[in-house]
Amino acid sequence: MTPKFRHSPPFLALLIFMFAMPSEAHAAKISELVEVDLGDQFVRFFSLQDAAIRHILLGCLFMGINFGLLGSFVVVRRMALVGDTLSHAVLPGVAVGFLFTMSKEPWAILLGATMAGLLGAATVSWIQRSTRLKQDAALGMVLASFFAVGICLIKMIERIPSVNRSGLDHFFYGQAAALGRADLWMMGGTAVLSTIIVVLLYRPLLATSFDQVFARSIGLPERMLFHLLMLLLALAIVVALQAVGALMVSAMLITPATTAFLLTKRMHVMLCLATGLAIAAGMLGAFLSFVGEGLVSHTLPTGPSMALCAGGFFLLAFLFSPHHGLVSRYRRHLSQTRQITVENTLKAIYRAMESDRFKEEGIAVRRLAGDARETFEETMKRLRLLVRDGLATFASARGEVIYLTPEGLQHASRVVRNHRLWELYLTNEADYDADHVHADAEKVEHILGEDQVMELERYLDYPEQDPHGKRIPSLRDTQRLPLRDLAVKEEEVEP
């Protein structure tokens, strides 16, 4: 069964690629290709008048597809450092590919860099199998050593006379505006290949990513799928070096996928989100690079601009993600704290009414303050929350007596019911002493759902009293039972 992809981005991209293939351009930054004011730059970018802009946007599209799909599996496999290691390990292969042809031939560099990346991945596996070192230590050593070899080889090439070394240093930081036709063909080809493999092998990749033991138990070739993923990852990194450089490619690989991870719990949605975020970060980074001189009076490098945009998307998700966002969690914490305060206050009012056998509908605020050992103002602050939620009313503007509304009495009965049922459960089933169950029941009473409470009540055979001899409100008591009925029931259980 394949993931829920109804439209494959690479095929749309290939249609664009066929009629919009621009001529080759050579510049370190997009904004260096034309000299216009800020308004003209906006118009020229969005109208796609310049061939270089169409060029870079196609590159961003293909790169986003590669990094969105593959980066998602890297993140869920907890292999983020592997992507960073491969992006640095391919640098010696770039130098070797250049030495092989003595020119910046894309296919030679692709082959050399891919072989170097696979050699780096194999070296990490060999170190793990033959030593006691963990994966992080092996990755760190391979990253540093391979990158150092690559730098040394590139410095050696720079000293070779009569060799065209133009653009070789751009593999460090990227040169997005100088993507050639061969670069785009390679990026488009790897994007199509990645999409086809992910669609066809989605379920095996999913199983091996989340539970390798289960995958092996059902006969999936876990090692083969891992090596296939590493091969695709190496290819994706190599073809993106020209656009973002070895130092930034890991950011574009990992950051969109981690952002998508914060936004969803379903893998196929994560793949789509990560792809869209990677494409958006690439195109937005290209836009900022193009108009950068008009905005900040300085040209912005395209590769770092893309990485910054991806980081900006992650920051937004980190703050505002519905499930994992910092702001969302803080709001849930405030809501939960308020709920606990409200329910504890309702419980205190219920107990005060219970001690009077429900003969009085109103409870003096000063009495509640004395029972809670707090000031009158502190108690009033909590009671105002009940009034604001429609759970209670004050007898007068001075707020000396509080009355529960029918909804408030219903809610209070529910909280007390949860508390006392859990106390009885701990006493009967967990051998808690009756004097030591209150604290645990205080924590659990706020999170028990109605289904759980009903199941607990059936398990305890519908008890009427808690371990302390107090009456346990029944289900009907929590359904707006008149106060006079509670008073009658209270008298019935009194000895």
C-alpha positions, 0 to 999 in steps of 0.5 A: 500500500502506498502513502496518500500522495495524489500529486507527485511534485517531481512530475509537475516539476519536469513539465516546468523543466521542459519549457522553462530551462534557462540558460546558464548563469555564473554569479555568486548571488542572484542579486548580482545578475541584475542591477535594479531598485527594490521595486523592480527587483520584486517585479522581476522576481515574481514575474520570472523574467530572468532566466537565473530566477527560473533556474534557481526556483527549479533547483529549489523545487527539486532540492525540496523534494529530495530533502523533504522526503529523505530528511523525514526518514532521517529524522524519525530514524534519529539519524540527523547527524548522519546527514551532517556527516555525509554532507562533509564526507562527500567533499573529498569525492568532489576534489577527486572528481575534479582531479579525474577530469581536471575540470568542473564536470558535473557527472564526474563530481557527482560520481566521486562525491557519491562514492565518498559519501557511501565510503563515509557511511560504510566507515561509520558502520565498520567503526561501530561493528569493530569497536566499542564506540557508539554511533555519535562518536563514529560519526564525529570522527568520520565527519572531521577526518573526511572534511579535513581530507577534502579541504587538503585536496582542494588546497592542493588543486588550487596550486596546480598551474594551468587548471581552471579551478573556477567555482570549486570553492563554491562547494563549501558555501554554495552558488545557487545562481550558477546552477547549470543545466547539468546540475538541474538534470541531476537534481530533477533526476534524483528528485524523481528517483527519490519520489518513486522509491519512497512511494513504492517502498513506503511501508517497508521504509516505515516499518524499518524506521520505527521498529527494526526488530518487527521489520526483521521478524516479518522478513523485510530486508532491513539492511538493504533498505538502510543502504538504499536510503543512504545511497539516495541521501548521498545522491541528494546531498551531492546534487545540492552542494552547488546550490547550498554548499557542504556547510549548509546542506545538512540544515536544509536536510534536517530542519524542514523535516524536524519542523514537520515532525512538530506539526503532525503525528502521521508519517505521510503528512510529515513527508508532504509537510517537510517537502513543502517546507523545504521548497518554501524555505529554498524559494524564500531564501532565493527571494531574500537573496535577490532583493537583499541589496535593496533591503539591507544594502548588501547582497545576501548569500543564497545558501545561508538565506535558505537555511535561515528561512528553514530555521525561521519556519522551525522557530514558528513551529517550535513556538506555535505548534498545536501539540508541541509548541512552547506557546501552546503548551504554556496555554494548556498549562495555564488552562489545566492550572485554572481547571484544577483551581476551579475544581478544588474550589468546587470541592471545598464548597461541596464539602462545606455544604455536605457538613451542613447536610445540604440544608443550606444552599449558600456558604459564607466566604469567610468560612471557606477562607478559614477552612483553606487557611487563606485570606479572604481576598485569596478565597474571593479570587478563586470564587470569582473564577466560578462566577465567571464560568457560570458555576456560582453566584454571590448573594450580594455585591459584597460577596459574603455568601457564595451559591452554586448554580445547578451546573456548579453543583453538578460539576462539584458532585463529579469531582467529589465522585472521582476523588472518593472512588479513587480513594476507595480503589487505592484502599481496596486494590492497592492496599493503601492505608485510608489515611494516605490516599488523599494526596494521590486522589487529589492528583487523579480526580482532575484527569479521570474521564467519565468512561473511566469513572463508570468503569471504576464504579462497576469494578468496585460494585457501585459503592456508596461510601468512601474509606472514610465513611463519606457518601460517594455521589452517584452518576445521577448526582452529577446530572443536576440533581436537586439539592434537597435530594442530596440532603435526603441521601445524606441523611440515609447514609448517616448511622 
